[in-house]
Amino acid sequence: MKTIVFHVDVNSAFLSWEACYRVHTLGETEDLRDIPSAVGGDVSKRHGIILAKSTSAKKYGVQTGEPVVSALRKCPQLRLVPPNYSLYNRSSHAAIALMQQYTDKVDQYSVDEAFMDMSACCEDRDPVELADELRVRMKQELGFTVNVGVSSNKLLAKMAGDFEKPDKTHTLWPEEVPLKMWPLPVGDLIFIGRATSAKLGKLGVRTIGQLAAMDRELLYAHFKSQGYFIHDLANGIDRSCFDMDIGPNKGYGNSLTTPMDVTTTEMAKQYLLELSETVAARLREEGVKIGEVTVGLRSSELITQSHQMQMLNPTDLTSEIYEAACKCFDCMWDGAPLRQLGVRTGKVEEESARQISLFDRTDYEKQKAAETAVDELRVRFGNDIITRGSLLGKQARWTRDD
C-alpha cells in the first residue's frame, strides 16, 4: 500500500473561527475576513501581538507576531478583536471530527493543523480528489477554509500545504521536489529560522536546492548535527521531525508554538498556565480527572525533551495541573530558548470523590466551583472576560522589559 499523507491547515485559523462565530452565532453582518482585521491581545499586556490577520490586513503589511501598536500604525482602520481560546478549541475539535470521518489515523500537530494517514482511503480514490472533497466539506459544513497538502510523508505534505493560500490543494511528491521545492528560498524550508537562514546565506546557500546539493560533512562542520537534519529536510527526507511525543499515555493535552523565542522562566510559566487552563477546562467539561501530567519542550534548535509527574490525587483543577507542570518544567529546562511548549495529561478516569488528607486544609470543592464558574463565563463571553490576577503583574512587567 502506498503511503499517502494529508496535511490540513486552517487558513488564518483564529480570524476565520472568529468570523464564523460572529456571523453565524452573533448575527454580525460584517465578515472579518472581508475587511482589514486581526485577532490580537491587549497592547498593555505581554500578548499584545497579532495572532491572525485577514488577507486585506496583509496587504497593508500587517504580519502575524508583530506588536498590535505596530500593526495599527500600518493600518489605522484595522478592526482588532480579542482572542477567544475556548471558541478556537471547539472549532478545532469540529475540524478534527470531520477529518476522522475519513480515517482514524489523524495526528493533530497544533490547534489548527493536523496530519492524516490516507493510505487506506486512497487505494481506490484519487488523493487530490479526496483532498478537494475534504476542503469543500470544511467550507460548506463548518464555514471556514483549509489548505490541504498531499504527499508520501509529513514533511512534504506540510511543505505542500504551505504553498499558495487560501482554500487550495497542493501535491509535493518526492519526484516533484526538484521542480516545486528546490527553487524556493532556503528560509521557506520548514524549521529553518532566520538565524540559520542568515548563516546559510554567508555560505552562499540561497535556495533549498543549493542546500540539498551541499556536502553533508561541510554542513556538519558549520551546524553540527543540525547540519545533517537540515540537509535531510532539503532532500525531502522525513525523520519524524514533526512528532513531539510528550507522554506515553493517552489523555488530554494542548501545545503551542510561540511567536518568539521563550527565554525566561516567567514567560514560559505564563504559557504553561494558559495551557493548563485550557486542558483543565476540557477535563471539567467532560467530567473526568487525570492522575499524571507531562510537559514537553522543543528548543529553537529543535531539541525535544519531556518530563512526567504523577499526581497524589486525580484532579481536574487548573491550579494543581499548573503546579505539576511548573515542577516538570523546573526539573528539565536548561535555559535554551524555546519555541514550543506542551502540557499533556494521562491516567484519565471518571470523576470520583477526592481522598482528603487530615493535614490538607484546601477547600477543593470551593476551588472547583470557582474554576467552573470561570469556564462558564468564558464560554458565554469569550476567553478575555476574566484574567487571573497572577498574570496581570507579570504581563505588565514583561511589557516594560520589551
Number of C-alpha atoms within 10 A of each C-alpha: 7 10 13 21 25 32 32 29 24 24 22 23 23 24 25 26 25 22 21 20 17 16 14 11 9 10 10 13 9 11 16 26 20 12 16 21 25 34 25 26 20 18 13 15 18 22 17 19 23 26 23 23 29 22 18 18 23 17 12 16 11 27 20 19 18 16 20 26 16 14 24 15 12 15 19 12 12 21 16 19 15 18 22 19 18 18 19 20 17 12 23 21 14 15 22 20 13 15 20 13 9 16 14 12 13 19 14 17 18 14 23 21 22 22 26 23 21 23 19 14 14 18 13 8 11 10 20 18 12 17 23 17 11 21 21 17 16 20 13 11 11 15 15 23 23 27 28 32 28 29 25 20 23 27 25 30 25 27 22 25 29 21 19 11 15 17 19 19 26 23 24 25 17 16 9 13 18 17 11 16 24 21 14 16 16 26 19 16 19 16 16 17 14 11 10 17 19 16 13 21 14 9 12 11 19 18 21 24 21 18 25 20 13 13 12 17 13 12 20 15 10 13 16 12 13 16 20 16 20 23 22 16 22 26 19 23 17 16 13 10 14 14 12 19 13 23 20 10 14 11 18 19 22 22 23 17 14 14 14 13 16 21 13 12 13 14 15 19 20 18 19 24 21 17 23 30 21 19 25 29 20 18 24 19 13 11 13 17 24 25 18 23 28 24 27 23 24 19 18 18 15 16 12 17 15 21 19 23 16 15 15 9 15 22 25 25 22 23 17 17 27 23 16 22 28 18 14 20 23 13 12 14 16 8 11 15 17 23 19 23 26 23 31 27 29 21 16 18 14 11 16 11 7 11 9 12 8 6 6 8 8 10 9 14 10 10 14 17 11 11 20 17 11 17 22 13 15 18 14 12 11 17 19 14 13 12 10 8 8 9 17 14 11 15 19 13 13 16 14 10 8 6
